[in-house]
Amino acid sequence: MSATIEHVIAGRRSADGGRRIPVTDPATGAVIAEVAAATAEQLDATVAAARTAQEKWAQTSLTARAAVLFALRDQLVARRDEVAAVISREHGKTLPDAQGEITRGLEIVEFACGLPHLLKGEYADQVSTGVDTYSYREPVGVCAGITPFNFPAMVPLWMAPLAIAAGNAFVLKPSERDPGAAVVLADLFAAAGLPDGVFSVLHGGAELVDAICTHPGIDTVSFVGSTPVAQHVHALASGAGKRVQALGGAKNHAVVLPDADLDEAAGHLVAAGYGSAGQRCMAISAVVAVGDDDQVARLVGAVAEKGRAVVVGPSSRSDVEMGPVISAESRSRILQIIDEAEAGGATVALDGRELRVDGHEDGYFVGPTLLEATTESRAYREEIFGPVLTVVRAPDLAGAIDLVNAGPWGNGAAIFTSSGAAARTFARAVQAGMVGVNVPIPVPTGAFSFGGRKASLFGDTHVYGVEGLHFYTRAKVMTSRWPESGLAAAEHSLNFPTGS
């Protein structure tokens, strides 16, 4: 019998709910667990408990809140192996990759530990005679996070620690494909001393997403996922009067100039394109090669050689560098895109379609794949979310920038070059929220923020960093006068004040 992954409502575990959703091991195709989709009544109960808990939590001192965040950091470090094992089993990524995900989540927790400084306001003395003005930031209330399968611990940790540090309650709806890590995070929050109801976990599918977006008791919605769903979430939740940040998909480009270190660039492209089986929203999936035929051929050859050496298999093997994709449906779609690209004239420089892993014939494996194609190919135009790199050409740096900017997405972009001038030109001109110079996946550290442009972000703010904190707070500005007792009353005028 498979395990049941439970909801966490007001500090209590529950396996009750509606329809059952299977959770599979992508390396074997076997069902290893199931979750019950939350009902409307469970969502109501969760939000009601969160609102009650939030009202008290918001009155908790900054020092006490910071102590919980520091304790959460310690819990996450102490139980890192446990969290990584859950991620690896349900997602299929390697244990070192899962460990890296936790490390990046820890950065946000550590940033949130500085909340006494981060929540400081401003003060202006004597803005008018006897009048002072000051500001501070208040929590918004109950916040919801809808997170993707590709980072089942990191993305929730982008959101929840900052929301909770700011004095909010947080309801997490993790991906139903790998929901186990979310429940472990709830355990870590509880062990850190967070009051019941401040952090909750509800499982479900699209119907729960819609219910969260329209629930009157939820004040903000944070989402990370595909562009179509991000658009849907933004429109639905915004229409319901909520503050929304919805991060969508990407087609991240890496421009390789002729002056780049070829071996260095090829190694980074393989790591960024095939790491986690290409299932990262910041993965490099399009390579823009600038140079003559010989230079492009050498780049393609170097990437193919390094890609061919990648060890693919189940995460249970210590020598494995890349695991399976998340589902049978995902594998089928990826293979179809490769087939269509080849039929349309693309060159398959490295073919991962026939990969079979001994003992895991029913797993969802696709080997590293490298295509040379035109910009008209579906493999170039769509976000594949698999281990497929597509090489296209540009005549020069300006042409490469135009090509990158012509796409609908604007999550991340990178350039490989030894020219500082070229790097600066690229960084200033490219339409992307995050830019790497000889860094293929330019995910900022926790003190900055993560977010894209165009179809990669719907809403005004990025996640984590100061922008993330502002998303989870509202500004309040106070203007005060304290007349001295016994003095003549200030003149009361019907005119708009002049500030004197």
N, C-alpha and C positions, 0 to 999 in steps of 0.2 A: 504494500500500500504506500502511495506517495505521501510525502509530508504536506501539511497544511500551513501556509504562510498567513499569519494573522494580522488583522487590523490592530492598531493601538489607539484606543479612544479613552480620553480622560485618565490615562495611565494604566488602563486595563487592556489585556489581550482579548481578542474576540475572533472566532473563525466563522461567525454567522454572516449571512448575506444572501445575495441572489445567486445568479448563475456561477458555475465554477469555471475558472480559467486555468488551463494547464501551463505549467512551466517546464520547459524542456532543457536538457543538456545538449547544447549545440554540437558537442563533439561526438555524441552517440545518437542523437535524435530521440532518446528515451525521455518519457515524462518523469520528472524527479520531484515535482511538487505541484500544488494547485493553490489558487487563491479564490476567495469568494468575492464577487463584485459587490461593493457596498451599495446598500439600498438608500433611497431618499431619506428614510427615517434615520438611518445611521449617519448620513451627512448632517442632518438637522441636529442630531444629538452631539456630534463632534463639534460643530460650530458653536452650539450653545455652551458646551463645556469650555471651549477655547475662549469664548467671550468672557465668561465668568472668571476664568483663570487669568486672562489678560488684564482685566481691570485691577486685580491685586498685584500682578507682576509689574505693571507699569508704575506702581507706587513703590516698588522695591528700589532700594538705593543703588546708585551706579556701582558702588564698591561691592555690594552683594551680587549684583548681576555679573560683574567682572569675575568674581570668584567662581561662579558657575562656569563661565567660559574657560577659565584657566583649568578647572577640573575636567571639563570636556576635552580639552587638549591633552591632558594627562591620560584620560581614558582611551582616547583614540590612539595614542602612542602605545599604550600597554596592550591594546587588543587589535593592533594593526594586522597581525597575521590572521586573526579570526575574520576580520572584515574582508581582507584580501581573498581568503579562501572562498567565502560566500560569493564574492564578485566573480572570481575565476570559474567557479562551478556553474553558475547560472548564465554568465555572459560568454565564457569561452576564452577570454583573454588570458595571457600568461600571468603567473603570479608576480613576476617583477613588474609587469605593466600595471597590474592591480595595485601593487605597492606604490608605484609612482602616482597613480590616481589619488591615493590617500594622502600622499605627501602634498600634492597641490591643494587638496581640500584643507589640510592642516594650515596652510598659509593663510586662508581666510579666517579660520578660527583664531589664529594668533593675531591677525589684524583686528578682529572683533574684540579681543581682550583689551585693546586700547580704548574701549568705549568711553571712559571718563574724559579722555582728551578729545575723541572724535565728536562727542555730543556737546562740546562747549559752544556757547552762543557768542553774541557780540553785545557791546555796551557803548553807548555814546552819552557822555555827561553834558548837561546844560545845552541841549539842542535848541531850547528856547528858555526864557527866563524862568528858572525854577523847574524846568521840565527835563526829564531824562528819558532815553529810549533804550530798550534792550531787547534781544531776541534769543530764542532757544528753539530746539526742535523736539516735537512730541511724537510718540508712536501713533501709527494710523489705526491700529486695532487688530483685526484678525487677517493674517496674510496666508495665501495659498501658493504652493509651488507644484507645478506639473513638470516632471522631469523625464528625460529620455533613457533608453536602455543602455546607451553606449558608455555612460559614466554614472553608474547607479549610486555611487557614494560621493564623488567629487561635485557633481552639479547640485545635489541637495545641500552640500556644504558650502557652495557658493552663495546660497540663499538664506538658509535657516539661521546660522549663527549671527548674521548681521541683523536680520529681522528680530530675533529674540534679544540680542544685545540692546536694540533700540527700545525695547519694552513691549513688543508685539507678541501675540501668539501665532503659531505657524502650523498649518495643515499641509502635509506632504502627500501628493498623489504620485507615487513612483510608477515607472513603466511596469506593466503587468508581465513583461517578458523576463525580467530579473528583479523581482521586488524584495528579495531577502535582505539585502544590505540596508534598506530603509528601516526595517524592523530592528536590526542591530543598532543603527544610529539612535533609534528611540531608546533602546536599553542604555546606550552610552549617555544620553542626555539625562535619563533618570538617575543613573549612577553618579552623575556629576552634581546632582542636587536640584535639577530643574523641577519646579512644581508640576504636578499632574495637570494635563490639559493645555500646557503651554506649547508642547510639541506633540502632534498627533500624526498617525499614518492611516490613510484609507486607500484600499486597492480597488481597481476597477478599470474599465475601458473607456471608450469614447463617450458613453452616456454619463459617466461620472465627471469627465472633463467639462461637458456642457453644463451639468448641474452646478459645478464649482463656479463656472464663469457667470452664472446668473443668480447664485444664492445671495439673498439680501444681507446675510450676516457676514459675508466676506468682503473685505475692503480693498485688497490688492491681489493681483494674480501675476505670478512670474512663470514663464514658460520657456522651455528649450526643446526644440524638435525640428520637424521638417517645415519648410516654408508654407505649404498649403495649410497645415494645421496652425502654424503661428499666425497667419492671416485670420483664420477662423476664430482663434482664441482672442486675438486683439479686437476684432470687430464685435464679437459676442460680449466679452467682458466690459469693453469700453461702452458699448451700448447699454449695459446694465449699470453704468455710472462708476465703474471701478478704475483704479489706477492700474495700468497694465505695462509690463515689459515682456515682449514675446520675441525670442531669438529663433530665427529660422535657419534654413539650410545654407549651403555654401558650395562654391566650386573654386577652391583656393588654387591660385596660380603661383608657380615659381618660375621666374625669368632667369635664364642662364646666359650670361654674356660670354663672348669669346675669350675675355681675359680672366675668367673664373678659373680657380683650381679645379680641374675636371674630376679628379679622383675624389676630392673633398665634396664637391657638389653631388656627384653620383651617390656617394654613401649617404648623404643627408636626404636625397630624394627617395632612396629605397627605405630608409627609416621612417620618413614622414608619409610615404605613400602606402607602405605595407604594414606598418605598426598597427596593432589591434585590428588587423585585416582590413585596414582602410576605413574603419568605422569611427572616425573622429570628425567632429565638425570643423576641426582645424587641420585635417589631413591635407597634404598636397595631392591633388588629383589631376592637375593640368600642368604640364611643363612647357614653357615657351622657350624654344631654342632659337638663339640669335647667332647667326654665323653662316659660313658656306657649307656646302654639302658634306665636305670632309669633317668639319668640326661637329656638325649635327650627328653624323654617323658615329663618330667617336664617343659622343655623349650617350647616344642610344646604346651603343655596345657596352659601355661601362656600366650603365644602369642595368641592362639585361644580365650582365655577368654577375653583378652583386645580387640582383634579385633572384637569380637561379640558385644562389647559395643559401637563401633563407630556408631555415628548417621549419616545416609546417607540420602541425600535429596537435594532439590534445594537450591542454595546459598541465595535465598531470605529469608529463615528461619534462625533466629538467633541461633537456637540450633544445626544446621547442622555442622558436622565436615568434611564431605567428600561429594563432589558433583559427577556429572556424568563424564564419559569419553567423549572425544571430538566429536565422531561421531558414527552413526549406524554401519559403517564399522569396526571401532575400537572395538566396543562392540561385534560384531559377531566374530571377530578374537580372542578376549580374551576368549570368551566362548568356541570356538572351541579348543583352546589350553588346557583349563581345561578338556574338554571332552576327548581329546586324552590322556592327562596325566592319567586320571582315568582309561580309557580303557587299558592303558599300565601298570597298576599295582600301580600307585601312590595312596597314601592315602589322601583323602580330609578331612583334619582336621577341616576346616572351609569353608563353601560353600556359595559363593555369587551369584551363577548363577540364583537363583529363586527370587532374590530381586525385589520387586515391590514397588514403591513409590506412595502412594495415590494421585490422582489428576495429576500425572505425568507419566501415564502409557506408553506414547510414548517417554519418556526421555531415555537417553543412560546410564542407571544405571547398575553397576555391584557392588555387595557387596564385602567387604573384603574377600579374599580367601587365605587359607593356605594349601599348599600341602607338603607331605613328598614323595620325589621321588629320583630316582637315577640320576646320571649325564648323563645317556643316554636319559632321558626324554626331549621332545621338550620344556616343560615348564622350564627346566633348561638351555637348550642350546640356546634358543632364547631370545631376548629382547622383553618382552611382552608389556611393557608400559601401564600397568594397575594395579589394586589393587590386585596383586597376589604375595605372598611370597612363595618361594620354599625352603624347608629345605632338605639339603643333609648332609651326614656324612663324617667325617675324623677321623682317628685314633688318631692323635696327632697334635701339632702345625706345625711340618714339613710337614705332609700330607696335612694339610689345606692350607699352603702356596703353595705347589705344585698344589693343586686343583685350587686355585685362578689364579695362573700364567699360567695354561694350557689353559685358555680361550682366545679367540681372542681379547677381549677388555682390556683396562687398564685405565679407567676413574678414578674411586675411589674405595677404599677398607677400611674396618673398622675392628677393633678388640675390643672385650669386654673382659677385664681381670683385675685382681687386681695385676698382676705381671709386674713390670717395665721391667724386663729382657725379658719377653715374648713379651711385646709391642715393645721394641726396636728391637728385632730380626725380628718381623713381619714388622715393618716400613722399615727396611733396605733391607729386602729380597723381599717384594711384588712388583710386576711390575705394579704400578699404579701411575698416576700423582698426586693424592691427597689421603692422608691417614688419617684416623681418629682413635684415641685411646679413646675408650669410647665416641666417637662422631660419630653418624651414617652417617651424611651427611657432610663431611669435606670440604665444599665450603669455600675457603679462602676469607678473607676480601679484600677490594679494593686495599690495598697497596701491595698485593702479586699478584698472577695470577692464572687463571683457565685453566686447560688443562690436557689431559690424555696422554696415550701412545698406541702403537699398533693401532688397528682399531678404537680407540676413538679419534685420532688426526692425520690429514694429513697436514703436513707443519711443519715449524721449531719453531714457537712461540705460546705461550699461549695467551689467551685474557686478557685484562686489566692489571693493574700493570705496572711495568717498561717494561716487555716483550711486552705488548700491545702497549705501547708508541713507542717502537723501531719498531714494525711492521708498524706503520703509519708514520715513518720518515726514512730518509736516512742520513748516516754520510757523512760529507764533511770535509776533512783535508787540511788546508792551510799551506804552507811553504813559509816564506817571508824573504827577505834581503833588507835592506835600506842603501845602501852605503852612507857614508858621503861625501858631496860635497867637491871637491878640493883634495881629497885623491887619491892616485894611484888606478887604477882599479884593481879589484881582478884578480888573475891569472885565465885564461880560459884554462882548461885542457880537453882533449878528454877522459881522464881516468874517470872511475866511481868514484865519490867522496868518500873520506875516512872518512869524518866527522870531520876532524881537522880544 
